[in-house]
Amino acid sequence: MPDADYQADADEAKDRNFVTALARGLDVLRCFRPNETDLTNMDISQRTNLPKPTVSRLTHTLCKLDYLVADPRTGTYRLSAGVLQLGFGVLSGMEIGERASEVMRALRDGPNSYITVALAEAHRMDAVYIAVHRSREEIALTMNVGSRLPLFFSAIGRAILVGLTEEERAVTLKRADKLDPDQHERRKRSVEQALAEYESQGYCTGYGDWRQDVNGIAVPVFSLNGSRVYGLNVGGPAFHVKKKQLESYYARQLLEAAASLSHPD
C-alpha cells in the first residue's frame, strides 16, 4: 500500500503555483524512514504511488544534485550528505540565535532604553531578522523575527555584504541587477561606502538610509564553520538614538559581541 504521507491533496493539485515535480522530488527524499539505509526504485514507487519510470527520473535527478547516492551493484539509493546541508541551514540559524540571545540582551540593556538589537541573514535582496531584542520602551521600532530590511540600503544589510567574499558580493550584485536594474549605481555606491566604513572603523552605518527616522550601526557575524554570514545591529528612533552615542559607546560593544559570536572561547 502507498504511504498516505506522500499524496498531494486536492487543493495542491488545483493550485496553479504548486510545482508538482518539486513536490514529488521531496516525496522521494521523505521515503527514507528511521533505521532505513537503502531503497530501490520499486520501494520508492510503492511508497509514493508514482510510476516506476517517474521515480527513476526523480532518483537520477536527485543523484545529480547530490541528495541521493546510487549503488549500481544493488540498484539501491541512500541519502547523501547534501540532504544534511538542507537541515543544517535551519539548525545553524537556530544555533546562532540561541548563542546570540544573551549577547543581544546585554546590548539592548545598555544605557539607552530605546535601543533595539537584531540579528539578520540575507535572502535575495533583503536582510531578514532571525532574532530580535526589542527596546525597553513602549515607543519603539515594531520589528520582529521575519522583518525584512533592504540588503543594500540598511546598516545590517551592508554588514552582511561586507562579510561576504569579493566573489560572493559580485554574485549578489549581479542577482540584484537582474531583479532591479534601475538601482545598479545606487547599490554599487552603497557597497563601496560599506566597504570603506568597515575598513576604517569595523562596522557599517545607517543614518536615515533605510528610514529617515531610524539610526543604526551593524557588524558582520560569521557562523562557526565560516560558511554563513549574518548581520548584527543596534539602532532605534533617530530622535532618541543619536549617531554620537552609537559610535562612542555601542560600536565597541557591538564589535566585541560580534567577535564573541564568531569566535567563541
N, C-alpha and C positions, 0 to 999 in steps of 0.2 A: 504494500500500500504506500502511496506517496505521502510524504510528510506534509501536514497541513500548514506548517510554518512557512513553507516556501511557495505558497499560492498567492498570486496577485489578486487583490479583491476587485469587486466590480467597479468601484469608484476609480481605482487606479487604471483599469482597463479603458475607461471612458475619458480619462484626463489626457488632453492633447499634449500637455507639457511633461507627462510622465514618460521617461525613457525606458522602455521595456528591456532593451538589450543590456543596459546598465543594471537594472534590477535582477535580470537573470544571472549576470556575472556575479553579483553579490550573493545570490541564492546558492550558487555553486560553492563559494567560499564558506557559507554557513552550513553546508552539508556535513562538515567535519565535526564530530562530537567529541566530548572529553574521552581521553584514553584511546582515541582512534587515530591511527597514523596514516594509513593508505586507503585510497578508494579508487575503484575503476570507473570508467565512463558509465558502465551499466549501473553501478551503485548510485552514482550521481543522478542518472536518468530516472531511476526508480524513486529517489527521494524528492526530486524536483518536479516530476511528472512532465519533463521535457523530452522530446525525441532524442534518441542517441546521437544522430548526426548534428543536432544543435548543440548538444553537450560537448561533442568532440571539438567543434569550432570554439566554444567558450573556453574549454580547458587549454586548447592550443594558444589562444589569445592570452590567457592568464599566465601561461608559462612564459610567453614572450615578454610580458610585463613584470616577470619575476614575483608573482604572487603564488604560483604553483611550481613544483618541480616534478618532472616526469621521470619514471623509471621504465625505460624501454624493455627491460628484461621481463618485468611482471605486468606491464601495461597499467600500472597504477600511478596515482598522483598523491603528493603530500604538500602541505602548506609550506611556503618558503619564508625566509626572513623578511621579505617585502611586506607580508601581512603584519609583522610585528611593528614595522615602521608606521603603519596606519594607526595602530593603537598607541604607539609611543608618543605621537603628536598630542593626543589627549592627555596621557599620563604626564608628559613633560609640562604641559600647561598647568595641570593641577598641582604638580610638584613645585613649580616656581611660584605659583600663587600662594601655596601653603608656607613655603620658606620665606616669602616676601612679607607675609602678613605682619609679623612683629616689627620688622624694619619700617614698613609703611605706617604702622600705627605710631611709632616713635617720631617719624617725620611729621605726621598730622598733629601730634600733641605738642608741637613746638610752641614758640611764643605767640604766633599769630593764629588765633582761633578760626580765621576764615580760610585757612589752607586746606585744600583737598589734594590727596595723593592718589595716583593711579599707575597701573602697570598695563601696557598695551602690546599687542602683536599686530603685525601688518597683515592685511587681507586686501588684495587688489590695490585700490587707490586710497584705502582707509587705514587708520590705526584703530584697532578695536580693543576696548578696555576688557581685560580679563580679570582684573582685581581693582577694587576702589575702596579707599577710606575717605569718606566724605567729611567735610569740615564740621566743627563742633557748633557752628552757628546755624540757626534755622534758615536764615537768608544766605543761601549758598548755591553753588553750581549744582544743577539737578543732573548729575552724571552717575550712571550705574554701569554694572557689568554689561557688556554688549553695546555700550555707547560707541559711536564712531566719530573720529576726527579726521580731517584731511591729512593724508600721509605726507604731502609735500608742503603743507601750509600750516602746520601746527608744531609746537616745540617737541611734543612727544613723537610725532611722525618723523621729524627731522633727526631726532636722536636715533631712531631705528635705522634711518637711511645711512647715517654716518657710521653705524656699526657694521654695515654690510661691506663686503669686499668691493673693490672697484668694478669687477665683472658683474657682481650681483646688482650693484646700483645701475649699471648700464642696462641690464636686462629689465629692471624695474622701470626705468625711464622709458625704454622702448615700448614696454607694455602699456604704460600710461599714455604715450603719444598715440597709440592705436585707438585707445578708448576716448581720448580728448586731445586731438592735435592742436587745438587753438591755444592751449595753455603751455605749450612746449617751452617757450622762452621764460615764462614766469617760473615754471618748475626748475628749469636749469639754473636760474639765478638763486632760487631758494636753496637748492642743493649746494651751490658754491658758497653761499652765506653760511650754511650749516657746517660745512667742512672747515671753513675759516674760523668759525666760533669754536668748534671742537678742538681744532689745532691750538688755538691761543688760550682757551680757558677751560676746556674739558667738558663743556656742556653746550646745549643749544637753547636758544631763547625764542619766546613767542610773546611779544608785547603788542597785543591788539591785532595780530595777524589772522588768527582763526576767528576770533570775535573781538570787536573793538573794546568790549568791557571786560576782557579777561587777560591777565598776565600769567606767564608761567615759564619755567625752565625745565629741561629734561636731559637725561643721560641714557646712553645705551646700556643694557644689561645682557650678558651672554649666558646661554644655557651651559650646564656643567660640561657637556661634551663639545661645546663650541659650535654646534650646528644651527643654533637658532639665536635670533636677536630680538630683544624686547626693548621697549622704551619705558622709563620710569620718570614721572614728572611730579612737580609740586606747583600749585598755582591756585588762583582764585579770582574773585571780582577785583578789577583794577582799582576801584576806589579804596579797597581795604588791603590789597596785596600789591605793594609797591616794588618797582624794579630794584631800588637800593637794598631793601631787606632781603629780597630773593638772592641777590648776588653777594651781599656781605655776610649773610648768615646761612641761608638754606643751600647755597651752592656747595659749600664744603660738606654739609650733612648729606646732601644728595650724592656727591662723589663717593663718600665713604660707604653709603648704603649700596651703591652700585658695585663697588669693589667687594663688599662682603657677600653679595648675592652671586656675583660672577665667579669669585674665587674664595669659597668658604674655607674656614680652617678645618 
